[in-house]
Amino acid sequence: NIVSGLTFNADFTYAIQNMNSGSQDFSVYGINWGAYTPSYIVSKGETAVWRDNSKENTWTLNTYMNYEKSFAGKHNLKLMAGVNAEEVDYIYLKGNRSNLFDEALPELNLASQDGQGLDANHTQRASAGYFGRINYDYKDIYLLELNGRYDGSSKFRAGDRWAFFPSFSLGYRFTEEPYWKNLKNMVSNGKLRFSYGEIGNEAVGSNMFLSTTAAYNVSSLGFMWLDKKGGKRNMFTRPTWVNPSLTWERIQTKNLGLDLGFLDNQFTLTAEIFERLTKDMLAPGNAIPSAVGANAPYTNAGELRSRGWELTLAWRKQFNKDFGLYANFSIGDSKVKVKKWNNSKRIIGHTNDVSYAYEGETWGDIWGFETDRYFTPD
């Protein structure tokens, strides 16, 4: 507490996650299915060992301030402002070898180097955000809440990393009005509410705005390029095609609801309708000429809309301090429709695989095949 009504909160977390795992495959000697004499089912040349290790460091900081003030016993105000930041560093290393020299000692350095493998990965990401909220109510009857976030992420290139996401909600508790006084013994609580909000999604994958290349595994290709002196040359894949202006996906939600409580809230009812619109979804871009020899880069070109409703009924009865009963019933329905997606071929595939999505699709469609007629003997 700094002054009356003003508080400050801060917390910092540093987390380390270390994981080590491994396995070894030994030879198996016995009688295989359909055989009559014992033999090696898994030969000694097929023995193997692998080990991997990963380490993830996470730094998280949250700080915010709250302020509360009431005016004239009717107007209640709450303010909140803060900042949060997170950084993650992840390192992964894996090695494998085949043909153990001694199966009693399954170690990497005690196996053949022929066909050995090495895999490594090092990723880093960081995000930060500024946020604020204003709550106001008049006699706990008229309710207003305003929110705003200004978020940045290293998942996007400089110039497209930061975005603002607003939201608000309105509420009207009509059971607190004087005209409801004679009805409150039946309908003890009633609130009509509406909300609109935006949040951002940064989970678009790694290096989506960077053109990357990878080294070929020369031994698996069966051929290699040589320099003038006969030395082996390093070989790399073609750089990936990317859209450098990738940015946040925006998820917009609208909700209209009614909350009712009956007989001192012993029975409650909640009914609401909603719409959720995901804009700027990561989706395939416009097709490029086949002569390029690469797939079209992903862009913020998709749009997905969900509409639905929900109804919840609940009953709660406390008979004494040690015994009570509670029951509830919920029902709802929603439909998801693809509003924008670059897939003019409309190739039918798995209904939950976005690579087969197309504009106008109802998410979860089940396709069937109907034969008009068959050729039959006369």
Secondary structure, DSSP 4 states (H G I P E B T S, - for coil): --BTTEEEEEEEEEEEEEEEEEEEE--EEE--TT-SS-EEEE-GGG-EEEEEEEEEEEEEEEEEEEEEEEETTTEEEEEEEEEEEEEEEEEEEEEEEEEES-TTS--GGGEEEEEEEEEEEEEEEEEEEEEEEEEEEETTTEEEEEEEEEEEETTS-TTSSEEEEEEEEEEE-GGGSGGGGGGTTTEEEEEEEEEEEEEEE--S-SSTTS----B--HHHHS---B-TTSPBPP-BPPPPP--TT---EEEEEEEEEEEEEETTTTEEEEEEEEEEEEEEEEEE-----GGG-SPPPEEEEEEEEEEEEEEEEEEEEEEETTEEEEEEEEEEEEEEEEEE---TT-----TT-GGG--TTPBTT--------------
